[in-house]
C-alpha cells in the first residue's frame, strides 16, 4: 500500500470515528432531554377574577392653575392623570401647559388625582402633595388646579376660557376651598 493510500484510509477512518462520536453524543442528549418533564400546573384559577377592560374615550386638554387669595406664590405644580401614574407638570400659576393632559371626555365617578406643588418659603423649596377628586364636568376642557389657603387644592375641568370667567365652576373670589365632590 502506498503512503498516499495509508493517509487516505487513516483520515477516512478518523472522520468516520468522529461522525460516530457526534452521533452518539446527539442521541444521548435527546435521550436525556426526553426524561425531563414539566410539572403539572395544579394551581386553582378560580380565586382570580377577570378584569374588565373598558375603553374610556380620552381628550388631551390644557393645564392651568389659579392661586386664590392668601396662597402665596406657586413656583411649579404637577397633576397625576386619573387612570395612570403619569404626572403632567405645570409652570407657575398664570402659565398654561398646552394640550398635555389626558382626561376622559366624559366625567367618571371617583376620579382621584394627586397634586404636587412647590410653594417656596424664604427661598427654600416647600413641596406639598395632596390627593383630591376631579369635580364633575359635562364637557372635557382645560383642567384648572385651584390652590387655596391651608394647602387645600381642588381640580376642575371646564371648556370656559379662564378661571376669572363668571360661569367658571369655582368662583375666583372665594377664599375657602369648596367641599370635595365624590
N, C-alpha and C positions, 0 to 999 in steps of 0.2 A: 504494500500500500504506500502510495506516495505521501509526502509530507503534506501536500495541499489537501488530500483526501482525509488525512487524520485530523487536520484543523477543522475541516468542514463537519466531520462526524462529531468531534468534541463540542463545537459551537452549537450544532443542531440538538445534541443531547442535553446540553446545559440549558438551551432555550426551552426545550420540551419540559425539562425538570422545573424551570421557573414557572411555566404556564400551569403545571400541575400544582405547585405550591400555592399560587394565587387562586386557583380554582378551589382548592381545599379551604383556604382562608375565607373565601366568599361564602362557601357552603356552611362553614362553621358560624360565621356572622349571621347568616339568615336563620340558622337553626336556633341560635341563642336569642335573636330578636323575636322569634315566634313564641318563645317561652314566656315573655313578659306580657302581662295582661293589664288592662286598665281596671281600676276598682269600680265597682258598680255604684252609680250615684243613687244613694238611698235617702237624700235629703227631702223632707216634706215641703213641697212648694205651696201648700195651702195656706201657710202663715203669711205669705206675701200677698199684698193686694196690688192689683193692676192700677197703674197711674193713668188718669185720664189726660189726654193731650188735647188742649183746647187752643184753637187758633184765635188769638186776640189781635184784631187789626190795630196797628200802631201808626202813630203820626210823629214826625220829627217837629219839635217845637223849639222856640227860643226860650232862653232862661234869663230872668231879671230878678232883681231884689229891691225891696223897699224897706228902709230903716225908719220906723216910726219914732216920734219924739221921745227923747230920753235914752236912746240906744247907744249913741256914740258911733264912731267910725268903724265900718266893716271893711277890713282890708281885703279879704277874699272869702269865698264860700264854695261849697260843693254839695250836690244833692244826688243821692243814690237813685237810680232808676227803679221803678216799682217792682219789676219782675226779674231783676238781675242784681249783681253786686257792683256793677259799673257806677262809678261816681263821675258826674258831669261837673266840671269846675266852672265857677263864675269868677268874674273880676270883682272889684269893689262895687258897692251899691251905686247904682246910677249907670253902670255899664250894661251891655247886652251881649249875650252869647247867642249867635245866630244859628238856629236850627240844629242844635247838637244834643237834644234831649229826647229820648223815646218815651212817648206817653200813649196809653191806649186811646183810641179815637172816642171810645165810649167809657164813661166812668165805671169802675168796677168796685164793689164793696170791699173794704178792708185794705185799700192801697196805702200801706205804710212806707214811709221813706225816712232814711237817715239824712240829717242835715248837719254839716260841719262848717263852722265859720271861725275866722280869726279876727278878734276884736282886741288889738294890742292895748296893753295898759302900760303907760310910761315907757313906751318904746319897746316893750318886750311882748313877744307873741303870747296870745291867750286864746288857745283853741277850745272851742265849746262844741259839744256834739249832743244832738237831741234826735229822738225819733218822733215823727208826727204823721198824721194821715193827710192824704191829699183830699181837700174838700170836694164835695160832689159838684160835678160840672155837666153841662148839657152838650157842650162842644169843646173839643180839644183846642187849646190856643196857647199863647205864651204862658209859661209856668212862672208864677210870681212867688218868690220867697219873702214873706213878711217877717221882719225882726221886731220884737217888742222888748220892753223893759223886763228885767228879771230873767233874761236869757230865754224868753219864750219865742217860739217860731211857729208860723202857720204857712201852709203851702196851698196855693190855689191855681187852677188853670182858667184862663179867660181869653177869649178872642178879642176883647176890647183893648184898644191901644192905651197903655199907660195905667199905672196904679192910681193916678190922680183923676181918672175918668169918674164922673159921679155915679155911673152904673157898675163900677168895679165891685166884685163880691166882698171885698174888705175895704171899708172906707179909710182914706189916708189920715183922717182926723182922730181916729180912736187911739188911745194910748195903752189900753189893756188888751191883751190877746183875747179874741173871741173864743168861746168853748170849742174844744175839738169835736169834729163830727166823725162818726164811725161809718 
